[in-house]
Amino acid sequence: MRFGLFIPQGWRLDLVGVDPADQWATMRDLALRADRGPWDSLWVYDHFHTVPAPTEEATHEAWTLMAAFAAVTSEVRLGQMCTAVSYRNPAYLAKVAATTDIISGGRVEMGIGGGWYEHEWRAYGYGFPSAGTRLGRLDEGVQIMRQAWTTGTATLDGNHYQVDGAIVRPLPLQDGGIPLWIAGGGEKVTLKIAAKYARYTNFDGTPEGFAAKSDILREHCADVGTDFDAIVRSSNYNVAIGSTEAEVEQRLIDLRNRLTPHVGEAAAEGALQAFRGMPGVGTPEQIVENLGRLKELGLGYGIFYFPEAAYDTSGIELFEREVLPALR
């Protein structure tokens, strides 16, 4: 099993109280920590407005951070979970990603999905097309990127995108192009796209959900003629870890208290529902048991979010000492 670490970038109100002039240093130092430590990869989200509600707090842009992390790290791989295909023309995105891969020495991952956060879509002038349109763009966008990264040019006369000899040079350093992570658990379309193109998937991380999505992905792989076992299945996990259950609960209380002044009590408490009862919440022994069960179901990669990382790395340290070695 491999392990990725989310770097706080503000989207989840995880840089609140850090002066904007100091935010890059905070993110950089955590990236360098991941680069020195036991992590296989670092990750950011691709969003423009905060959650659980839009606020005027910082949200740093994903691909700008990718290039910056590429320049200051040397070992850790670099991903986004996940890039919204409609936010950037896919030929342009292929060029951006290839340049970042060059800067990094060949360490970029491409997490890609259809996108969902309607508020920021409309605020940025993208409209909010139907799910079918967003996923159609995902399929065509992935085709453009794969072609660009393997041949150096891309041509597609699609329903959503038209490119005609778009030159993407130099190629990424990685043989076969940048690895594609198709994110999302849509059973009819997204998982079929994943079956066709993905080296990695990213979907529901609960045992029941993970098993169900895996079965559907296996069926799609059989239908399109790809090797299910060659696709690494991953999930994202919110982490609240402590040596005792009381310490775990205190981490959740601290998170709620940080969110409440910005989004209100109800939204702050609602955000905690993405933690309570989930596999990444508990003592080290509990988390190892939870993730061990998922590993048996075929989980090959976990990407972990520590909401307090910008202020306190003790949770990361405990996870590194007692969870990572038990599952790697």
DAFENZI-V420596 format. One record per run of one state. SS is the DSSP state (H for helix, E for strand, - for the rest). FROM is the first residue (numbers start at 1). LEN is the number of residues. If there is no record, write none. Layout:
SS:FROM:LEN ; SS:FROM:LEN
This chain:
-:1:1 ; E:2:5 ; -:7:13 ; H:20:17 ; -:37:4 ; E:41:4 ; -:45:17 ; H:62:11 ; -:73:4 ; E:77:4 ; -:81:2 ; E:83:2 ; H:85:3 ; -:88:2 ; H:90:15 ; -:105:3 ; E:108:6 ; -:114:4 ; H:118:6 ; -:124:7 ; H:131:21 ; -:152:1 ; E:153:5 ; -:158:4 ; E:162:6 ; -:168:11 ; E:179:5 ; -:184:6 ; H:190:8 ; -:198:2 ; E:200:3 ; -:203:4 ; H:207:18 ; -:225:3 ; H:228:3 ; -:231:1 ; E:232:10 ; -:242:3 ; H:245:19 ; -:264:1 ; H:265:8 ; -:273:8 ; E:281:2 ; -:283:1 ; H:284:13 ; -:297:2 ; E:299:8 ; -:307:7 ; H:314:14 ; -:328:1
